[in-house]
Amino acid sequence: MSQPTIDIYTKFACPFCVRAKYLLSSKGAEFNEYDITMGGEKREEMLARAPNAMTVPQIFIGETHVGGSDDLAALDAAGKLDALLAG
């Protein structure tokens, strides 16, 4: 089975975004990063996928909305991130 598509919506100079990207990279995961610092089409896309999201990063693994950096770290700490990344 192939790795699910990972999308992460970020903003410039966001330390939580850096932390989330580092964790994903440390797992060998490839991801699509969308910088929404200036708003635009990708910000609207993020809000359509996660209507209540007001912070970044917002992380999606396949069809699963993980949430933010703390949510991603909690999944890893619980031993559930690797399985989600594997598909």
Contact map, one row per residue, 1 for C-alpha under 8 A:
111000000000000000000000000000000000000000000000000000000000000000000000000000000000011
111100000000000000000000000000000000000000000000000000000000000000000000000000000000011
111110000000000000000000000000000000000000000000000000000000000000000000000000000000111
011111000000000000000000000000000000000000000000000000000000110000000000000000000000111
001111100000000000000000000000110000000000000000000000000000110000000000000000000000000
000111110000000000000000000001110000000000000000000000000011110000000000000000000000000
000011111000000000000000000000111100000000000000000000000011100000000000000000000000000
000001111100000000000000000000111100000000000000000000001111000000000000000000000000000
000000111110000000000000000000001111000001100100000000011110000000000000000000000000000
000000011111010010000000000000001111100000000000000000011100000000000000000000000000000
000000001111110010000000000000000011100000000000000000011000000000000000000000000000000
000000000111110000000000000000000010100000000000000000000000000000000000000000000000000
000000000011111000000000000000000000000000000000000000000000000000000000000000000000000
000000000111111111000000000000000000000000000000000000010000000000000000000000000000000
000000000000111111100000000000000000000000000000000000000000000000000000000000000000000
000000000000011111110000000000000000000000000000000000011000000000011000000000000000000
000000000110011111111000000000000000000000000000000000011000000000001000000000000000000
000000000000011111111100000000000000000000000000000000000000000000000000000000000000000
000000000000001111111110000000000000000000000000000000000000000000001000000000000000000
000000000000000111111111000000000000000000000000000000001000000000011001100000000000000
000000000000000011111111100000000000000000000000000000000000000000000000000000000000000
000000000000000001111111110000000000000000000000000000000000000000000000000000000000000
000000000000000000111111111000000000000000000000000000000000000000000000100000000000000
000000000000000000011111111111100000000000000000000000000000000000000000000000000000000
000000000000000000001111111111000000000000000000000000000000000000000000000000000000000
000000000000000000000111111110000000000000000000000000000000000000000000000000000000000
000000000000000000000011111110000000000000000000000000000000000000000000000000000100000
000000000000000000000001111111000000000000000000000000000000000000000000000000000000000
000000000000000000000001111111100000000000000000000000000000000000000000000000000000100
000001000000000000000001100111110000000000000000000000000000000000000000000000000000000
000011110000000000000001000011111000000000000000000000000000000000000000000000000000000
000011110000000000000000000001111100000000000000000000000000000000000000000000000000000
000000111100000000000000000000111110000000000000000000000000000000000000000000000000000
000000111100000000000000000000011111000001000000000000000000000000000000000000000000000
000000001111000000000000000000001111110001000000000000000000000000000000000000000000000
000000001110000000000000000000000111111101100000000000000000000000000000000000000000000
000000000111000000000000000000000011111000000000000000000000000000000000000000000000000
000000000000000000000000000000000011111100000000000000000000000000000000000000000000000
000000000000000000000000000000000001111111110000000000000000000000000000000000000000000
000000000000000000000000000000000001011111110000000000000000000000000000000000000000000
000000000000000000000000000000000000001111111000000000000000000000000000000000000000000
000000001000000000000000000000000111001111111100000000000000000000000000000000000000000
000000001000000000000000000000000001001111111110000000000000000000000000000000000000000
000000000000000000000000000000000000001111111111000000000000000000000000000000000000000
000000000000000000000000000000000000000011111111100000000000000000000000000000000000000
000000001000000000000000000000000000000001111111111010000100000000000000000000000000000
000000000000000000000000000000000000000000111111111110000000000000000000000000000000000
000000000000000000000000000000000000000000011111111000000000000000000000000000000000000
000000000000000000000000000000000000000000001111111000000000000000000000000000000000000
000000000000000000000000000000000000000000000111111110000000000010000000000000000000000
000000000000000000000000000000000000000000000111111110000000000000000000000000000000000
000000000000000000000000000000000000000000000010011111000000000000000000000000000000000
000000000000000000000000000000000000000000000110011111110100000000000000000000000000000
000000000000000000000000000000000000000000000000000111110000000000000000000000000000000
000000000000000000000000000000000000000000000000000011111100000000010000000000000000000
000000001110010110000000000000000000000000000000000011111100000000010000000000000000000
000000011110000110010000000000000000000000000000000000111110000000111000000000000000000
000000011100000000000000000000000000000000000100000010111111000011111000000000000000000
000001111000000000000000000000000000000000000000000000001111100011111001000000000000000
000001110000000000000000000000000000000000000000000000000111111111100000000000000000000
000111100000000000000000000000000000000000000000000000000011111111000000000000000001100
000111000000000000000000000000000000000000000000000000000001111100000000000000000000001
000000000000000000000000000000000000000000000000000000000001111110000000000000000000000
000000000000000000000000000000000000000000000000000000000001111111000000000000000000000
000000000000000000000000000000000000000000000000010000000111101111100000000000000000000
000000000000000000000000000000000000000000000000000000000111100111110011000000000000000
000000000000000000000000000000000000000000000000000000001111000011111011000000000000000
000000000000000100010000000000000000000000000000000000111110000001111111000000000000000
000000000000000110110000000000000000000000000000000000001110000000111111100000000000000
000000000000000000000000000000000000000000000000000000000000000000011111110000000000000
000000000000000000000000000000000000000000000000000000000000000001111111111000000000000
000000000000000000010000000000000000000000000000000000000010000001111111111100001000000
000000000000000000010010000000000000000000000000000000000000000000001111111110000000000
000000000000000000000000000000000000000000000000000000000000000000000111111111000000000
000000000000000000000000000000000000000000000000000000000000000000000011111111111000000
000000000000000000000000000000000000000000000000000000000000000000000001111111111100000
000000000000000000000000000000000000000000000000000000000000000000000000111111110000000
000000000000000000000000000000000000000000000000000000000000000000000000011111111000000
000000000000000000000000000000000000000000000000000000000000000000000000001111111100000
000000000000000000000000000000000000000000000000000000000000000000000000001111111111000
000000000000000000000000000000000000000000000000000000000000000000000001001101111111100
000000000000000000000000001000000000000000000000000000000000000000000000000100111111110
000000000000000000000000000000000000000000000000000000000000000000000000000000011111111
000000000000000000000000000000000000000000000000000000000000100000000000000000011111111
001100000000000000000000000010000000000000000000000000000000100000000000000000001111111
111100000000000000000000000000000000000000000000000000000000000000000000000000000111111
111100000000000000000000000000000000000000000000000000000000010000000000000000000011111
